[in-house]
Amino acid sequence: MQVTDIGSREDGKIWHRKSLGANLAFDTTGESFLAGDHHGNIYVFDISRNRFKLVQKTGQACTALAFNLRRTTEFLAALADYSFKCFDKDTRQLVSWMRGHEGAISSLSVHSSGSYAISTSSDTAQLWNLDTFQRKRKLNVRQSVGIQKVFFLPHSNTILSCFSDDSIFAWESDTLFCKYQLPVPQDGPRIHYRTFAVTQDGKTLAAAGRSSLVHLWCLDSRQLLRVIQMPPNVKSVRFVDFLPDSFDGGSNQILGILSQDGVMRFINIQSCKQIFEIGFHEDAITLAAICPKGHHIVAVMDSGALRIYDVRSLTPEISKPPQPLLKQVTKGKSSERSGLKMKVYTGAGQRPVKTSGRRIQSKVLPSAVSTLDDKENYLPNGLNKKRLQALLRAFGEYPAKYRMFIWRSLLHLPENHAAFSSLTDKGLHSAYMCLQERYPIKSHKLQRGLQRVLSALAHWAAVFGETDYLPLLAFPFVKLFENNPLICFEVVATVIVNWCQHWFEYFPNPPLNVLSLAENVLVHHDKELLQHFVACGVTSQLYAWPLLETLFSEVLMREEWLKLFDNVFSNHPSFLLMAVVAYVTCCRAPLLLCTERKDFEYFFHHRNSLDISAMLKEAYRLMDSTPADIHPSSALSDFEPLTQGQYPIFNKYPTFIVEYQSQERERIRQQEVEYLRERQDVQELHAEAVRQQAEFEAWYKQQELLLQGEEQRRRILQEEESKLAQQRARLAAMKRELKVKELNLIDSSRRRFLKHQQDQRRIQLKRLDDEIQRKVLQLAKEQERVSQTVRAEVDTRRRRAEIEDSTFQNFIQANADVSQTNKKVCLTTIFMSAYDYLCQTSYSTLLLFPFCISFRFA
């Protein structure tokens, strides 16, 4: 049923058909997570402390969150305005504001180092440097192919980019070189990938979307490994994520699948068997997040509720310890033979495990391992101490993959959550409030973890608040169990109760009784070396106590230290003292060369060239060959685990000294607080006086500056006025000069125009002269032609006239008697014929007609 509060609103919806959006993000420890709602409120939930608080109000909806940055107090929040911001959860301050997207940011992926992040929207993905908060790279795609998700592979520099066409590419983050592309499945319907998940070892990719199928890809072989068919009522998948396991080495085997029906099913990807499920149809899950340690699942329900599930209470198959490495062969019911024994090989049916630099060879264990079946040797989770000791003698160390599990079994840790919470709820102990000043640690997370464990120890027993070397003793365990403070506290407490027996009887002095045990063993096995120590003035407080108070962490490398404590936890508490003597005897050659005290001090506080296997072999030799009267085991009791429910009372120390030191420290602390308060008051008064004096001086100085500024501005004004007058005069002169230049330019332009016109006229006249010349030549040629024609015609007429004249003379002679009248008629006829002919000729010929007539009449 939905409830709507209308008291603070004037209008709005009566009910919502869909639940309001939210986003979730775990930190690297898995004990805290962020949750943001559609109003922009961001809360941090601390599961281990059972606390929550509002850390930011952004004023707009969050579309994505990230809480695994290198600076553990900072987180990223993508907002509805297409930007994302970095906030500090402790100070609630804005650290940086990053923009660049043109669409809503759907996901934020942070590199395992915490120094780089990838923000993804539908059209682009951008790579950011979280140290400088600057964008390094940008991936753009075609509008037709959208981006689904771009993210870093765990503990790798490889980036996976997944697109809406189901294509998946792998890139090198430094160079953005494309390493490979996964083949797009061609068989069957398209999956339309929408959600992706990768195992912690980065070798298996799960992809699902708008289908009931889930694809599992092997990123090493780049092949489709398996296809999981969901039940028929599953139509599409909203979200997938792997559930981490403490004993799977990062190759997560359980996959959580949230389908459209709001139920999240957890399936074993090898057997395809459903392990358990959360959510139901009446109140469906809309969003979920799994902590990186696999301890908790946070789900946002359709009703708006936020539910936190404890995985260990959901199913017993999660974080189930592996099968024992050694198994005893027993007689079956159908067997008739007795005393049957089997040669057991480690690693034959197991996945390969990584060790400290060298491969574990398969060896046959001694047959005596399977013959002892004492009740006191049985450990929790089905292990046997004698068999583990035999395994340790054979290989020198436990497999790195199972070391923490074996240690927890050997130490019989009770895991008293309520008792540990009661200690941590008391807060930081006053003795360790300023721990970072005495023991500065680069990692803030490690610093806080060390403070937390030491404070819990001090609240458990008052002596641990006065023990100076306790941080040195606890530090290697804090670093080893950095993400599990409960286990770290119980391991340190177990070590103190068993391997630090009688250490506090002479508090605050070193345990001389314990050191004398080590010295008795040394004098028995290497009297020459002890005499050299005595001659140089070196006591057990110099050669044994530095090794004990630091538990060898200063003189051994990490892998060597782990190998040593594999053997320490597997043997009697006296083995630690034997290890001290073995370390000294194995280094006897360089120690015999030392004569100065400072050389011995340096030697036992720094790493040296030492074969850890030879040292352990020597320790076992000392354990076996030391006489019982001087053997440390005679003075040290056997191993006693911590009790269930409540931790035992620890009072094996001089109570009055500790109480006196505690009272003195409290008195000094109160005096220091009072002194600091008084000094703070004096500093505040002094600061106020300095501030007022500075204000007065600043006021006077400001007045002087104002007067100087006024005078300076007056001078500047006068200078500007004189400059303006000069500029006006120069401007008038420039105007006159420009006017003269303009007139000259106009005159020169007019002259050029007139000259141009004259040139045009001259060219035109020349053209006319050329035309006349051409016409004259044509006329001359035509006249010459006509003259020649006329001449030819005249010659022709003349010849004809001559002929006619001769004919006429003949006619006259023949007709002498013809009258004068007939003569005139004949002449008239002749002349008319000639005139008709001449009329058909040219004008020039006609001009010659009078000449012809005159010539004719002549």
C-alpha positions in Angstrom: 0.0 0.0 0.0 1.4 3.4 -1.0 1.1 6.4 1.4 1.2 9.9 0.1 1.9 12.9 2.3 0.0 15.9 0.9 0.5 18.2 3.9 3.6 19.9 2.4 2.5 20.0 -1.2 -0.2 22.0 -3.1 -0.6 19.5 -6.0 0.9 16.3 -7.3 0.2 12.7 -8.1 -1.9 10.6 -5.7 0.1 7.5 -6.3 3.0 6.3 -8.5 2.7 3.4 -10.8 6.4 2.8 -10.6 8.9 3.0 -7.8 11.2 5.9 -7.6 14.7 5.4 -9.0 17.7 4.8 -6.8 21.3 3.9 -7.2 23.7 1.8 -5.1 27.5 1.4 -4.8 29.7 -0.5 -2.3 33.1 0.5 -1.2 36.1 -1.8 -1.5 35.7 -3.2 2.0 32.1 -4.3 1.4 31.1 -2.9 4.8 29.7 0.4 3.6 27.6 1.4 0.6 26.0 4.5 -0.9 22.4 4.9 -1.9 20.9 7.8 -3.8 17.3 8.7 -4.5 15.5 10.7 -7.1 15.6 13.8 -5.0 19.4 13.8 -5.0 19.8 12.7 -1.4 22.8 10.4 -1.0 23.2 8.3 2.1 26.1 6.2 3.4 25.2 3.0 5.2 27.9 1.4 7.5 26.8 -2.2 8.0 29.6 -3.1 10.4 28.8 -0.1 12.7 25.0 -0.3 12.2 25.0 3.4 11.3 23.7 5.5 8.4 23.8 9.2 7.6 23.0 11.7 4.9 26.2 12.8 3.2 25.0 15.0 0.4 22.0 16.8 -1.1 22.6 17.3 -4.8 19.1 18.7 -5.6 18.7 16.5 -8.7 18.3 12.8 -9.4 21.4 10.6 -9.3 21.9 8.3 -12.3 25.0 6.5 -11.2 27.3 6.2 -8.1 30.9 5.0 -7.5 32.4 4.5 -4.0 35.7 2.7 -4.7 38.1 5.6 -5.3 41.7 5.7 -4.2 40.8 8.3 -1.5 38.4 6.2 0.4 36.3 9.2 1.8 35.5 10.4 -1.7 32.8 9.2 -4.1 31.4 10.0 -7.5 27.8 10.8 -8.3 26.4 11.2 -11.8 23.5 13.7 -12.0 20.5 14.3 -14.2 22.2 17.4 -15.8 24.6 15.1 -17.6 27.5 15.9 -15.3 29.0 14.0 -12.4 30.6 15.3 -9.2 33.1 14.1 -6.7 32.2 14.6 -3.0 33.9 13.9 0.3 31.6 11.9 2.6 33.3 13.1 5.8 33.5 16.8 5.1 30.5 16.8 2.7 32.4 19.2 0.4 32.4 19.3 -3.4 35.8 18.1 -4.6 35.4 18.4 -8.3 32.7 18.9 -11.0 33.2 17.2 -14.3 31.1 17.9 -17.5 31.3 16.8 -21.1 28.3 14.4 -21.7 25.3 15.4 -23.8 23.1 12.6 -22.4 22.4 11.0 -19.1 25.3 9.1 -17.6 24.2 5.4 -17.2 27.3 4.0 -15.4 30.6 4.9 -13.7 33.5 2.4 -13.6 36.6 3.0 -11.5 39.9 1.4 -12.1 41.2 -1.0 -9.4 43.8 1.5 -8.4 41.1 4.1 -7.8 42.9 6.7 -9.9 40.9 6.5 -13.2 37.2 6.4 -14.0 35.0 5.8 -17.1 31.7 7.6 -17.4 29.3 6.1 -20.0 26.2 7.6 -21.7 24.3 6.3 -24.8 26.4 8.3 -27.2 29.9 8.5 -25.7 32.3 7.2 -23.0 34.9 9.3 -21.4 38.1 8.4 -19.4 38.9 10.6 -16.5 42.0 11.1 -14.3 40.7 11.2 -10.7 44.0 12.7 -9.4 43.6 15.8 -11.6 39.9 15.4 -12.5 40.7 16.0 -16.2 39.4 14.1 -19.2 42.1 12.0 -20.9 40.1 10.2 -23.7 36.7 10.3 -25.3 35.0 7.5 -27.3 32.4 8.5 -29.8 30.1 6.2 -31.8 27.7 6.4 -34.6 24.2 7.5 -33.8 22.8 4.2 -35.1 25.0 2.2 -32.7 24.6 3.2 -29.0 26.8 2.4 -26.1 25.5 0.0 -23.5 28.4 0.0 -21.0 32.1 0.7 -20.9 34.0 -0.6 -17.8 37.4 -1.7 -16.5 38.2 -5.3 -16.0 39.1 -6.1 -12.3 42.9 -5.8 -11.5 43.7 -5.0 -15.1 44.3 -2.2 -17.5 41.8 -3.6 -20.0 38.6 -1.7 -20.9 35.6 -3.5 -22.2 33.1 -1.6 -24.4 29.7 -3.1 -25.1 27.5 -1.7 -27.8 23.8 -2.0 -28.7 24.5 -4.3 -31.6 25.9 -6.9 -29.2 29.5 -6.2 -30.2 32.1 -6.3 -27.4 35.6 -4.8 -27.8 38.6 -4.9 -25.4 41.0 -1.9 -25.3 44.3 -1.1 -23.6 43.6 1.7 -21.2 47.0 3.4 -21.7 47.1 3.5 -25.5 43.5 2.7 -26.3 44.8 0.0 -28.6 42.1 -2.6 -29.5 43.3 -5.9 -28.1 40.5 -8.1 -29.4 36.8 -8.3 -30.2 34.4 -11.0 -29.1 32.5 -12.6 -32.0 28.9 -11.7 -32.2 26.7 -14.9 -31.8 25.1 -15.7 -35.1 23.0 -18.7 -34.1 19.6 -18.2 -32.6 17.8 -14.9 -31.8 19.6 -11.8 -30.8 20.1 -11.3 -27.0 20.2 -7.5 -27.1 22.8 -7.2 -24.3 21.8 -4.7 -21.6 23.7 -5.9 -18.5 27.2 -7.3 -17.9 29.3 -8.7 -15.1 32.9 -10.0 -14.8 34.4 -12.4 -12.3 37.0 -11.0 -9.8 39.8 -12.7 -11.7 38.7 -11.0 -14.9 38.4 -14.2 -16.9 34.7 -14.8 -17.3 32.1 -12.3 -18.7 28.4 -12.7 -18.2 26.1 -10.8 -20.6 22.3 -10.8 -20.8 19.4 -8.6 -21.9 16.0 -8.8 -23.6 16.0 -12.6 -23.6 15.8 -15.5 -21.2 19.4 -16.5 -22.2 22.6 -15.6 -20.4 25.8 -15.8 -22.3 29.1 -16.7 -20.5 32.3 -15.7 -22.3 35.8 -16.8 -21.6 37.9 -13.7 -22.1 41.2 -15.7 -22.3 40.1 -17.8 -25.2 37.6 -15.1 -26.4 35.0 -17.8 -27.1 31.4 -18.3 -25.9 31.8 -20.6 -22.9 28.2 -21.5 -22.0 24.6 -20.3 -22.5 22.3 -20.5 -19.5 18.6 -20.9 -20.2 16.4 -19.3 -17.5 13.1 -20.7 -16.4 10.1 -20.1 -18.8 8.6 -17.3 -16.7 11.8 -15.2 -17.3 11.4 -13.1 -20.4 14.2 -10.7 -20.0 17.1 -9.9 -17.6 17.6 -6.6 -15.9 20.8 -7.1 -14.0 23.5 -9.7 -13.5 26.4 -9.8 -11.0 28.7 -12.5 -9.7 28.6 -13.4 -6.0 32.2 -13.5 -4.6 33.4 -16.4 -2.5 36.2 -16.4 0.0 37.6 -19.7 -1.4 37.1 -19.5 -5.1 40.3 -17.5 -5.8 38.4 -14.9 -7.8 36.8 -17.4 -10.3 33.3 -16.7 -9.0 31.0 -19.6 -9.6 27.6 -18.1 -8.5 25.8 -15.6 -10.7 23.0 -13.4 -9.5 20.3 -12.8 -12.2 17.6 -10.3 -11.7 14.7 -10.8 -14.2 11.7 -8.8 -15.2 9.5 -10.4 -12.6 11.5 -8.7 -9.8 13.0 -12.0 -8.5 16.8 -12.3 -8.3 18.0 -15.9 -8.7 21.5 -17.1 -7.8 22.7 -19.9 -10.0 25.9 -22.0 -10.1 27.3 -21.4 -13.5 28.9 -24.8 -13.6 26.0 -27.0 -12.6 23.3 -24.5 -13.6 21.6 -25.2 -10.3 19.7 -22.5 -8.5 21.2 -22.0 -5.1 18.7 -19.5 -3.7 16.6 -16.5 -4.7 15.5 -13.2 -3.1 12.5 -10.9 -3.8 9.0 -11.9 -4.7 6.3 -10.8 -7.1 4.3 -8.8 -4.6 7.2 -6.5 -3.8 9.7 -6.9 -6.7 13.3 -5.9 -6.8 14.1 -3.1 -9.1 17.9 -2.7 -8.4 20.5 -4.7 -6.5 24.2 -4.5 -5.6 26.5 -7.2 -4.2 29.4 -6.3 -1.9 32.9 -7.2 -3.2 33.4 -9.6 -0.3 30.2 -11.5 -1.0 28.9 -11.0 2.5 25.9 -8.8 1.8 23.3 -8.0 -0.9 21.5 -4.7 -1.0 18.2 -4.6 -3.0 15.9 -1.7 -3.8 12.3 -2.9 -3.7 9.4 -1.7 -5.9 7.9 -0.2 -2.8 10.9 2.0 -2.3 12.3 0.0 0.6 16.0 -0.8 0.9 16.7 -4.4 2.0 20.1 -5.7 3.2 20.5 -9.5 3.0 23.2 -11.5 4.8 24.4 -14.0 2.3 25.6 -16.5 4.9 22.1 -16.7 6.3 20.6 -17.3 2.9 22.5 -20.5 2.0 25.2 -22.6 3.7 26.9 -23.2 0.4 28.4 -19.7 0.2 32.0 -19.4 1.6 32.0 -23.1 2.2 35.6 -24.3 3.0 37.3 -26.5 0.4 37.7 -30.2 0.9 40.6 -31.2 3.1 43.8 -31.6 1.2 44.5 -34.9 3.1 41.9 -37.6 3.4 42.2 -40.8 5.4 41.2 -44.0 3.6 38.9 -46.0 5.8 37.6 -49.6 5.4 34.3 -49.8 3.5 31.5 -52.2 4.4 32.0 -54.3 1.3 35.8 -54.7 1.8 37.2 -57.8 3.3 40.8 -56.5 3.6 42.0 -54.7 6.7 44.6 -52.0 7.1 44.1 -50.8 3.5 46.0 -47.5 3.0 46.0 -45.1 0.1 48.7 -42.8 -1.3 47.2 -39.3 -1.3 48.5 -36.6 -3.7 47.8 -33.0 -3.1 46.5 -31.0 -6.1 45.4 -34.0 -8.1 41.8 -33.1 -8.1 42.1 -29.5 -7.2 42.5 -26.3 -9.3 46.1 -25.1 -9.3 46.9 -22.7 -6.4 49.4 -19.9 -6.3 52.1 -20.0 -3.6 54.9 -17.7 -2.7 57.0 -17.9 -5.8 57.6 -21.6 -6.2 55.5 -24.4 -7.5 54.1 -27.1 -5.2 55.3 -30.5 -6.4 53.1 -33.5 -5.8 54.6 -35.5 -3.0 53.5 -38.7 -1.2 52.8 -38.0 2.4 54.3 -40.3 5.0 52.1 -43.1 6.0 52.1 -42.1 9.6 49.9 -39.1 8.8 46.8 -41.1 8.4 47.4 -43.3 11.4 47.0 -40.8 14.2 43.4 -40.0 14.9 43.5 -38.3 18.3 40.5 -36.4 19.2 42.4 -33.3 20.3 44.0 -33.0 16.9 40.7 -32.4 15.1 40.1 -28.8 14.1 37.0 -27.0 12.9 35.8 -27.4 9.3 37.0 -31.0 9.1 40.8 -30.4 9.4 43.3 -32.4 11.4 46.2 -30.7 13.1 48.6 -33.6 12.8 47.9 -34.0 9.1 48.4 -30.2 8.6 51.8 -30.5 10.4 52.8 -33.4 8.2 51.8 -31.3 5.2 53.8 -28.4 6.5 56.9 -30.6 7.1 56.6 -31.8 3.5 56.0 -28.5 1.7 57.3 -25.9 4.2 54.1 -23.8 3.9 50.4 -23.9 3.4 48.8 -23.1 0.0 48.3 -19.3 -0.3 44.7 -19.9 -1.5 43.8 -21.7 1.7 46.2 -20.1 4.2 43.6 -17.8 5.9 41.1 -20.6 6.2 43.7 -22.9 7.7 44.9 -20.2 10.2 41.3 -19.6 11.3 40.9 -23.3 11.9 44.2 -23.7 13.7 43.5 -20.7 16.0 39.9 -21.8 16.7 38.6 -18.3 16.2 35.2 -17.9 17.8 34.1 -14.9 15.7 32.3 -13.2 18.5 30.5 -10.5 16.6 28.5 -9.1 19.5 31.5 -9.0 21.8 33.7 -7.3 19.2 30.9 -4.8 18.4 30.7 -3.9 22.1 34.4 -3.1 22.1 34.4 -1.1 18.9 31.3 0.9 19.9 33.4 2.4 22.7 35.3 4.3 20.0 38.9 5.1 19.7 40.9 4.6 22.9 42.6 7.7 24.3 46.0 6.0 24.1 45.7 5.7 20.3 44.0 9.0 19.4 47.3 10.3 18.0 48.7 7.1 16.7 49.6 8.5 13.3 52.1 10.9 15.0 54.1 8.0 16.5 53.5 5.5 13.7 52.7 7.4 10.4 51.3 5.1 7.7 50.8 6.2 4.1 47.5 4.3 3.7 44.7 6.1 5.6 42.6 2.9 5.5 45.4 0.9 7.1 45.9 3.6 9.7 42.3 3.6 10.7 42.2 -0.2 10.8 45.3 -0.3 13.1 43.7 2.3 15.4 40.5 0.3 15.5 42.1 -3.0 16.4 44.5 -1.4 19.0 41.6 0.5 20.6 39.5 -2.7 20.8 42.5 -4.4 22.5 42.9 -1.5 24.9 39.2 -1.6 25.8 39.6 -5.4 26.3 42.5 -5.1 28.7 43.9 -1.9 30.1 47.5 -3.0 29.8 47.3 -2.9 26.0 46.7 0.8 26.2 50.1 1.2 27.9 52.0 -1.2 25.7 54.4 0.7 23.4 55.3 -2.2 21.2 51.7 -3.3 20.6 51.3 -1.4 17.3 54.5 -3.2 16.0 53.1 -6.6 17.1 49.6 -6.1 15.6 50.6 -4.3 12.4 51.4 -7.3 10.2 48.1 -8.9 11.1 46.2 -5.7 10.5 47.8 -5.4 7.0 47.0 -9.1 6.3 43.3 -8.9 7.5 42.7 -5.3 6.4 39.2 -6.0 5.3 38.1 -8.1 8.3 38.7 -6.3 11.6 36.9 -9.0 13.6 39.2 -11.8 12.4 42.2 -9.4 12.8 41.3 -8.7 16.4 40.8 -12.3 17.4 44.0 -13.4 15.7 46.0 -10.8 17.6 44.2 -11.6 20.8 44.9 -15.3 20.3 48.6 -14.6 19.6 48.8 -12.5 22.8 47.1 -15.1 25.0 49.2 -18.0 23.7 52.4 -16.9 22.1 52.9 -13.9 24.3 52.6 -15.8 27.6 54.3 -14.2 30.6 55.3 -11.2 28.4 53.5 -8.7 30.8 54.6 -10.0 34.2 57.5 -7.5 34.4 55.5 -4.7 32.6 56.6 -2.1 31.6 60.0 -3.8 31.3 60.7 -6.5 28.6 59.8 -10.1 29.7 63.1 -11.1 31.2 61.7 -14.5 32.1 60.7 -15.3 28.5 64.0 -13.9 27.2 65.9 -16.1 29.6 64.2 -19.1 28.2 65.5 -18.2 24.7 69.0 -17.5 26.2 69.1 -21.0 27.9 68.4 -22.6 24.5 71.1 -20.5 22.8 73.7 -21.3 25.4 73.0 -25.0 25.1 73.3 -25.1 21.3 75.7 -22.3 20.5 77.8 -21.3 23.5 80.4 -19.6 21.4 77.9 -17.1 20.0 76.5 -16.3 23.4 79.9 -15.7 24.8 80.5 -13.3 21.8 77.3 -11.5 22.8 78.5 -11.2 26.4 81.9 -9.9 25.4 80.3 -7.2 23.3 77.8 -6.3 26.0 74.8 -7.6 24.0 72.0 -9.0 26.1 68.8 -10.9 25.1 67.0 -7.6 25.2 69.0 -6.6 22.2 69.2 -9.8 20.1 65.9 -11.5 21.0 63.4 -8.9 22.1 63.4 -6.9 18.8 62.4 -10.1 17.0 59.7 -10.9 19.5 58.1 -7.5 19.9 57.7 -7.1 16.1 57.0 -10.8 15.5 59.8 -10.8 12.9 58.0 -8.3 10.7 61.0 -6.0 10.5 63.5 -8.7 9.5 61.5 -10.8 7.1 59.8 -10.3 3.8 56.0 -10.8 3.5 56.2 -14.3 2.0 58.9 -15.3 4.5 56.8 -14.0 7.4 53.7 -15.9 6.2 55.8 -19.1 5.9 57.1 -18.6 9.4 53.7 -18.2 10.9 52.3 -21.2 9.1 54.8 -23.1 11.3 54.2 -21.0 14.4 50.5 -21.5 14.4 50.8 -25.2 13.7 53.1 -25.9 16.7 53.4 -25.4 20.4 53.7 -21.7 21.6 57.3 -22.4 22.4 58.1 -22.7 18.7 58.2 -18.9 18.5 61.1 -18.8 20.9 62.8 -21.6 19.0 62.4 -19.5 15.9 64.2 -16.6 17.6 67.1 -18.8 18.5 67.1 -20.4 15.0 67.3 -16.9 13.5 70.3 -16.0 15.7 72.1 -19.2 15.0 71.5 -19.1 11.3 73.0 -15.6 11.2 76.0 -16.5 13.5 78.6 -15.7 10.8 77.8 -12.0 10.3 77.0 -11.7 14.1 80.5 -12.9 15.0 81.9 -10.2 12.9 80.0 -7.4 14.7 81.6 -5.8 17.7 79.8 -2.5 18.1 76.4 -2.2 19.9 75.0 0.0 17.1 75.8 -2.7 14.6 73.8 -5.3 16.6 70.9 -2.9 16.9 70.9 -2.3 13.2 71.1 -6.0 12.4 68.1 -7.0 14.5 65.9 -4.1 13.2 66.6 -4.6 9.4 66.2 -7.3 6.9 69.2 -9.6 6.3 70.2 -12.3 3.9 68.5 -15.4 5.3 67.2 -18.7 4.0 63.8 -19.0 5.7 63.6 -22.7 4.9 66.9 -23.3 6.6 65.8 -21.2 9.6 62.6 -23.3 10.0 64.6 -26.5 9.7 66.9 -25.3 12.5 63.9 -24.3 14.6 62.4 -27.8 14.3 65.9 -29.2 15.1 66.0 -27.1 18.3 62.4 -28.2 19.2 63.4 -31.8 18.9 67.0 -31.7 20.4 66.6 -29.3 23.3 66.6 -31.0 26.7 63.3 -31.0 28.6 64.7 -29.1 31.6 65.5 -26.0 29.5 62.9 -26.5 26.8 60.5 -23.5 26.7 57.5 -25.8 26.5 58.1 -26.7 30.1 57.4 -23.0 31.1 54.7 -22.3 28.5 51.3 -23.8 28.6 49.6 -25.4 25.7 47.4 -23.6 23.2 44.1 -22.2 24.5 41.6 -20.7 22.1 39.4 -17.8 22.8 36.1 -18.7 24.3 32.8 -18.4 22.5 30.4 -15.6 23.2 32.7 -13.4 25.4 36.4 -12.9 25.3 38.3 -14.1 28.4 39.6 -11.8 31.1 43.2 -10.8 30.6 44.8 -9.8 33.8 48.3 -11.4 33.7 50.1 -8.1 34.3 51.0 -5.8 37.3 47.6 -4.2 37.7 48.8 -1.4 40.0 51.5 -0.4 37.5 49.1 -0.3 34.6 46.5 1.5 36.7 49.1 4.0 37.9 50.3 4.6 34.3 46.7 4.9 33.1 45.9 7.4 35.8 49.1 9.3 35.1 48.4 9.3 31.4 44.9 10.4 32.0 46.1 13.2 34.3 48.7 14.2 31.7 46.0 14.1 29.1 43.7 16.3 31.2 46.5 18.7 31.8 47.4 18.6 28.2 43.8 19.2 27.3 43.6 22.1 29.8 46.9 23.5 28.5 45.7 23.2 24.9 42.4 24.9 25.8 44.2 27.7 27.6 46.7 28.0 24.7 43.7 28.0 22.3 42.1 30.8 24.3 45.4 32.8 24.3 45.9 32.1 20.6 42.4 33.2 19.9 42.9 36.4 22.0 46.2 37.0 20.3 44.7 36.3 16.9 41.8 38.7 17.7 44.3 41.4 18.7 46.4 40.7 15.6 43.3 40.8 13.5 42.1 44.1 14.9 45.6 45.6 14.6 45.7 44.3 11.0 42.3 45.8 10.3 43.4 49.2 11.7 46.6 49.1 9.7 44.8 47.9 6.7 42.3 50.8 7.1 45.1 53.4 7.4 46.9 51.9 4.5 43.7 51.9 2.5 43.2 55.6 3.2 46.7 56.4 2.2 46.3 54.3 -0.9 43.0 56.1 -1.7 44.7 59.6 -1.3 47.7 58.4 -3.4 45.2 57.0 -5.9 43.3 60.3 -6.0 46.5 62.3 -6.6 47.6 59.9 -9.2 44.3 60.0 -11.0 44.4 63.8 -11.0 47.8 63.7 -12.6 46.7 61.1 -15.0 43.6 63.3 -15.8 45.8 66.3 -16.5 48.2 64.3 -18.6 45.2 62.9 -20.5 43.8 66.4 -21.1 47.2 67.6 -22.5 47.5 64.5 -24.5 43.9 65.1 -25.8 44.8 68.7 -26.8 47.9 67.5 -28.6 45.9 64.8 -30.3 43.3 67.4 -31.4 46.0 69.6 -32.9 47.5 66.6 -34.6 44.1 65.6 -35.8 43.4 69.1 -37.3 46.8 69.0 -39.1 46.0 65.6 -40.3 42.6 66.7 -41.6 44.3 69.6 -43.5 46.9 67.3 -44.9 44.2 64.8 -45.8 42.1 67.6 -47.5 45.2 68.6 -49.6 45.9 65.1 -50.5 42.2 64.6 -51.4 42.3 67.7 -53.7 45.5 66.5 -55.3 44.0 63.1 -55.7 40.9 64.6 -57.3 43.1 66.7 -59.7 45.3 63.9 -60.6 42.2 61.7 -61.2 40.7 64.5 -63.5 43.9 64.7 -65.4 44.1 61.0 -65.8 40.4 61.0 -67.0 41.1 63.8 -69.5 44.2 62.1 -70.7 42.2 58.9 -71.0 39.5 60.7 -73.1 42.2 62.2 -75.3 43.8 58.8 -75.8 40.4 57.4 -76.6 39.7 60.2 -79.2 43.2 59.7 -80.6 42.7 56.0 -80.9 39.3 56.6 -82.5 40.7 59.1 -85.0 43.5 56.7 -85.8 41.0 54.0 -86.3 39.0 56.4 -88.7 42.2 57.3 -90.5 43.0 53.6 -90.9 39.4 53.1 -92.2 39.8 56.0 -94.7 43.1 54.7 -95.8 41.6 51.3 -96.3 38.6 52.8 -98.2 40.9 54.9 -100.3 43.0 51.8 -101.2 39.8 50.0 -102.0 38.5 52.9 -104.1 41.9 53.2 -105.8 41.9 49.5 -106.6 38.3 49.8 -107.8 39.1 52.8 -109.9 42.0 51.1 -111.4 39.9 48.1 -112.2 37.1 50.3 -113.7 39.7 52.2 -115.7 41.1 49.0 -117.1 37.6 47.9 -117.9 36.8 51.3 -119.6 40.0 51.2 -121.5 39.2 47.7 -122.7 35.7 48.7 -123.6 36.9 51.9 -125.3 39.3 49.8 -127.4 36.6 47.4 -128.2 34.3 50.3 -129.3 37.0 52.0 -131.2 37.7 48.9 -133.2 33.9 48.4 -133.7 33.7 52.1 -134.7 36.5 51.6 -137.2 34.7 48.7 -138.6 31.5 50.6 -138.7 33.3 53.6 -140.2 34.8 51.5 -142.9 31.4 50.0 -143.5 29.9 53.5 -143.6 32.4 54.8 -146.1 31.6 51.9 -148.2 28.0 52.6 -147.8 28.6 56.2 -148.8 30.4 55.3 -151.7 27.8 52.8 -152.8 24.9 55.2 -152.2 26.3 58.5 -153.4 23.1 59.4 -154.8 21.3 59.1 -151.5 20.0 62.4 -150.4 21.2 64.5 -147.6 18.1 63.7 -145.5 18.7 60.0 -145.6 22.2 60.6 -144.4 21.0 62.4 -141.3 18.6 59.6 -140.5 21.3 57.0 -140.7 23.6 59.0 -138.6 20.9 59.5 -136.0 20.3 55.8 -135.9 23.9 55.1 -135.4 24.2 57.6 -132.6 21.1 56.3 -130.8 22.5 52.7 -130.9 25.8 53.9 -129.5 24.0 55.9 -126.8 22.0 52.9 -125.8 25.1 50.9 -125.4 26.9 53.6 -123.4 23.9 53.9 -121.0 24.4 50.2 -120.0 28.1 50.9 -119.1 29.5 52.6 -115.9 29.5 56.2 -115.2 33.1 56.5 -116.1 32.4 55.2 -119.6 29.5 57.7 -119.8 32.0 60.5 -119.1 33.9 59.4 -122.1 30.8 59.6 -124.3 31.3 63.3 -125.2 34.8 62.4 -126.1 33.6 59.6 -128.3 31.0 61.9 -129.9 33.5 64.6 -130.4 35.9 62.2 -131.7 33.3 60.6 -133.8 32.1 63.9 -135.3 35.7 64.9 -135.7 
